[in-house]
Amino acid sequence: MIYQRLLVNLKQILVILTDLLVSLKQILVSLADLLVNGAILIRM
């Protein structure tokens, strides 16, 4: 019984971690876009 609860908790933690990773990737992509746009503006 205890092991089953631990497994469920681990699965929930993994889901949360994957969500965090996805959001981090999105933030990095948006930051890269900002840097590219900034570089283009500076060149102009």
N, C-alpha and C positions, 0 to 999 in steps of 0.2 A: 504493500500500500504506500509506504513512504517513498519507495523508489519511483512508483508511478507519478507521485506528486512532484518529485524532483525532475523527472523527465518532462512533465508538462511545463514546469517553471523554466527549464532550460530552453524548451522550444519557444516559449514566449520571449525570453531574453534574446534568442537568436533572431526572432522576427523583428524585435525592436532595434537590434544592432544593424540588421540589413537595411531597415528603414533609415537609420541614421547615416549609413554609408551612402545610400542613394541620395539623400538630401545634401550630404557633403559633396558628392560628385556634381550635383546641380549647382551648388554654390561656387565650386571651382570653375565650372564651365562659364557661369555668368561673370566671374571675376576675370577670366581670360578674355571674354568678349569686351569687358570694360577696358582692359589693357590695350587690346587691339584697336578699339575705337579711339582711345586716348592717343595712341601712337599715330593714328591716321590724322587726328585733329592737329597734333603737334607738327606733323610733316606739312600740313596745309599752311 
